[in-house]
Amino acid sequence: MKKLLKAAVPKVETDDGPKRDLWPDTLRRLDEKTTAPSSSGRVGFNVAWFDGVLAVGLLLLVASFPAAIPLLLYYL
C-alpha cells in the first residue's frame, strides 16, 4: 500500500523562499510613503470613497429608522 501511495502522489518540491531579505525594502517603501510631501502642501485623509459612502448610508439609515439604532449597536 505504501508503494502504491508513493507512486500515485508526486513529490512536492520545497520552496526555500526569497533569495534575499525583503524587510529592508519594505521599511524603505514605508518611509518613502510617510515622508513624501504632498504637492499641495495640505494634509489629506487617506480614506477610500466607499468608506464615505458607507458612513453616509449609515447616517441616512439612522435618520430614517431610529429604531434600528439598537440593532446596529448589537452588531457592532
C-alpha positions as a printed Julia matrix, in Angstrom:
76×3 Matrix{Float64}:
   0.0    0.0    0.0
   2.88   2.35   0.83
   4.46   1.8   -2.6
   1.16   2.44  -4.38
   0.63   5.66  -2.43
   4.13   6.91  -3.22
   3.62   6.1   -6.89
   0.25   7.88  -7.04
   1.3   11.11  -5.31
   4.03  13.2   -6.99
   6.88  14.54  -4.91
   6.45  18.03  -3.53
   9.37  20.34  -4.13
  10.32  22.51  -1.19
  10.3   26.26  -1.63
  13.23  27.96   0.06
  11.51  31.36  -0.11
  13.03  34.56  -1.43
  16.72  34.62  -2.17
  17.25  37.85  -0.21
  15.8   39.65   2.81
  12.75  41.71   1.84
  12.34  43.56   5.14
  14.77  46.45   4.37
  12.91  47.17   1.11
   9.6   47.16   2.97
  10.89  49.63   5.56
  12.29  51.89   2.83
   8.94  51.94   1.0
   7.08  52.73   4.22
   9.48  55.6    4.95
   9.01  56.97   1.43
   5.23  56.99   1.87
   5.31  58.71   5.25
   7.93  61.33   4.42
   6.79  62.21   0.91
   5.41  65.77   0.93
   2.09  66.35  -0.76
   2.13  68.51  -3.86
  -0.43  70.97  -2.5
   1.12  71.25   0.96
  -2.14  70.15   2.59
  -2.54  67.26   4.92
  -5.06  64.88   3.37
  -7.01  61.96   4.69
  -6.29  58.54   3.31
  -9.91  57.37   3.2
 -11.4   55.4    0.36
 -14.51  56.83  -1.31
 -16.63  53.82  -0.44
 -15.92  54.34   3.27
 -17.56  57.74   2.94
 -20.49  56.24   1.05
 -20.97  53.65   3.8
 -20.84  56.33   6.51
 -23.41  58.47   4.7
 -25.62  55.42   4.18
 -25.4   54.57   7.87
 -26.35  58.13   8.83
 -29.31  58.05   6.44
 -30.43  54.72   7.86
 -30.28  56.01  11.42
 -32.07  59.23  10.46
 -34.8   57.32   8.59
 -35.24  54.46  11.06
 -34.2   55.44  14.6
 -35.49  52.1   15.89
 -32.58  50.47  14.01
 -30.01  52.01  16.37
 -30.13  49.14  18.95
 -29.86  46.62  16.13
 -26.8   48.38  14.69
 -25.2   48.61  18.13
 -25.85  44.91  18.68
 -23.92  44.02  15.52
 -21.01  46.29  16.35
